[in-house]
Amino acid sequence: MTFPDDSTSFAAISSDAPALAPVAPGRFAVPRNAGPLLLYLLIGLGILWPYRGKQFRPAGDLSNVIALSIEAERGWREGQFPVRVAPDTQQRQRYPIFQYYGNFPYSVMGGMSAFLRINPYTGWKLMSLASFLAAGYFTLRLSLWLCGNFRAATLAGAVFLCAPYLMTDLNARGAFAEMLALNLMPAAFYATARCLSSRRPKWICWCAISWTLIGLTHNITYLYGATFAAAFFFPFLFLGKPVRRAGRLALAGAAHGLMMLWYVLPQFRTVPLLSVRDAAGDPFGMRVLTPMRILLAPVLTNTPEGASTPALGLQVGWPILAGVLLALFALFHRRRRPFRWVALVCLLLGFFTALFAAWSPVDFWRHLPKPYYFVQFTYRLLVFVVVFGSALTAFGLARLFPRRVPTWAVFLMLATAGLAVASYVPRGHYVQAGLVKGLYAYPLNDGLPEYLPAGPAMRATSVSNADPENHHWSDHLSGLAAHPVPAGQRPRVGLPLKAVQYGAKTRCNYDAEQSVWLDLPVLDYPGMLDVQDNGRRVPYFNSGMYVSLPLEAAKHHITVRFVGVRWANFVSLLATIAVIGGLGFAIARDRRNWSRPHGKPELPAAQPRVARDAGRFGPGEALVGFSVLLLMAGVPQFRLIQRLMDHRPDLVSVTASASETGPENAFDDDQFTVWQADGSRPAWLEATFARSGHLHAIVLDARITTLYETWEHVAVTLRDHGIITYQGDFDLPLAWTRARETIEFPQVSVDEIDLRFSKPVTRKPDGVKLEADQVNPGYSEIKPQWDR
């Protein structure tokens, strides 16, 4: 059994999918992919609609993303290539964070800001939109290669873009690098599939490039993606000529490895010396975030353990679950074909393996190699639940409609996807004015310390193990001090930051009157720095975390530059030039010979021709389909359904004592908006509802800064038509340790809630106490719990 080649589409060779009739001469033909691309573009714009304004809208770690983009921009302006060092992060100590994390996305966004004068927030939106287009399109291509049904594959791309975990990465976590790696994963899987099945050399190049982009984006997704891809494609090797296919994959893997060498080799060499070595933890301990009731919830549902991250929706998504159930029925299809059956089984195994790992009901992690522990949170395996689940959705639809997915089914599927994603869409318009300008003025000085040299590990290679006595730097940097001078040894001198000129090369001048150890305010990465003294490369040592040089009595001009591993840089450069050049040559040759047959097709196209639009998804359908999806997701119909289910009365008005933000923010179902009292003195809040309802509890979600800014005492008065139905006082002594508190009482009829707050929380979760005038208590959400 063999695969289809490029000269024959899978839709044409499948016995249960129609072939397409040729277009009449002289008649304009809309490109086949125009409709799907338009649909994915509109969905991407809809996803980014809450971020449409010029002012920054907070979303998890998005402020760190913008700060790192600014750092990458400054790296370009310094003349770095590739960008490795964040010039201002970590007190300007030449922190090479881009050597370890997110080199591709931050280099691109920084380059857009440096050369195209694009605001980094706008650059983030443009790159996110491009990644959504790539995710939808390559999910279509991968699904089409697997199941051969164009319309079903088109809907798989839409399901991917509406997946809960994608929305969580974007809106709740602000995990841009992981989101981008997730969006690139279908492209890498598709390029690998084409490399496996096609004799054209361009797919070898595309396979190497796609996996390189993921590797330069997010290390954890790259590690697990390569593992899942190897397991998924291994059975396909034995459906035809395994040696040739394995040879093509091996060649692509070798090219990819050489392209990645400059990036991964310094990581392997230095990871035992970095703080990140202690960040692995135990993924099994984080399974509390992903119990099965959370994974299978139909709408955004957070766990109490994840309450510190608002809108943390770790769900599989019901459209994906429905598609998987349909795909399970395809296993028992009477007309089994080896390729289709193997593809379906591999997809199902990949999906349920990823789902099981995210759930982790048993501790299988202890049997895995330690590098896999760097996943940290089991919910990160939901990346592959989305990838495999979307392709399975295409399989399920192709099984249900083997010849052509009807238009009504297309719109119904898009409406379902819109309804399912509605609860994940941020609502309200909460922005932080001037944040980008503030980050330009005040860089992220202490961000992302995982890749700093670890003091205890570096001390083993230090030139002196003496403990510091008094700090020597004018800028109060920790870790470098004037050491005591042992008898018969040269003294140690710490160079202050103001004596250093920063750039692609860190420069400083020092006039030594005697032999000294000169400690530079530059982080030491052993073997990765180019240190020169008066134009000559010299060996260097370290004093704890920092570079230290032995100098003789003379004038010294010292330069320090992070270069990584020189020979690996050269090999990767040659490999990149070879792969890109080979890809260009292969594409040019294909364009010259596009009308010629490329050898005998691996499978013949033997099906009769049918209507030209049988497998199409046109721009008109894309516009109508997106309108249906938008109607279900944009209009708060989910709230209407929830109100019908739990008999929740409509809120009429809400008033409160003096506050910095409106009290209505506490009842708007948007975790990103908050009600914040004016100061720490006692406050009150009254909410009135359109009709009476049966209330049994009130959930209080804290306003979260560096602490849970709430109160430790609440007095509750409930009324129904002006008559008091309940009064009670609640002490919340653990409010300083929990982001969510629930106050419960006997079920009563209520149309008005009166809350009186006192005793503000003045302790951080680590126990550090603050003064009462330093806090501004409030709540992101106050949720009355109504019964039927």
Secondary structure, DSSP 8 states (H G I E B T S, - for coil): -----TTS-HHHH-TTS-B-----TT-----TTHHHHHHHHHHHHHHTGGG-SSSB---TTHHHHHHHHHHHHHHHHHT-SS---BSSHHHHS-B-GGGTS-HHHHHHHHHHHHHH---HHHHHHHHHHHHHHHHHHHHHHHHHHHH--HHHHHHHHHHHHT-HHHHIIIIIS--HHHHHHHHHHHHHHHHHHHHHH---THHHHHHHHHHHHHHTT-HHHHHHHHHHHHHHHGGGGGGS-HHHHHHHHHHHHHHHHHHHHHHHHHHHHHGGGBGGGG----GGGGGGG--HHHHT-SS----GGGTTSTT------HHHHHHHHHHHHHTT-SS--HHHHHHHHHHHHHHHHHHHHHH-SS--GGGS-GGGGGG-SGGGGHHHHHHHHHHHHHHHHHHHSSS---HHHHHHHHHHHHHHHGGGS--S---BTTHHHHHHHS--TT--GGGSB-HHHHHTT-S------EE--TT--TT-EE----TTS--EEE--GGGEE-SSSEEEEEEESS-EEEEEEEE--TTSEEEEETTEE---EEETTEEEEEE-SEEEEEEEEE---HHHHHHHHHHHHHHHHHHHHHHHHHHHTTTS--SS-SS---S-B--TTTT---HHHHHHHHHHHHHHHHS-HHHHHHHHHHT---EEEEEESSBSS-GGGGGSS-TT--EEBSSSS-EEEEEEEEEEEEEEEEEEEEEESSSEE-EEEEEEEEEETTEEEEEEEEE-TTTTT-SEEEEEEEEEEEEEEEEEEEEE--B-TTS-B--GGG---EEEEEEEEEE-
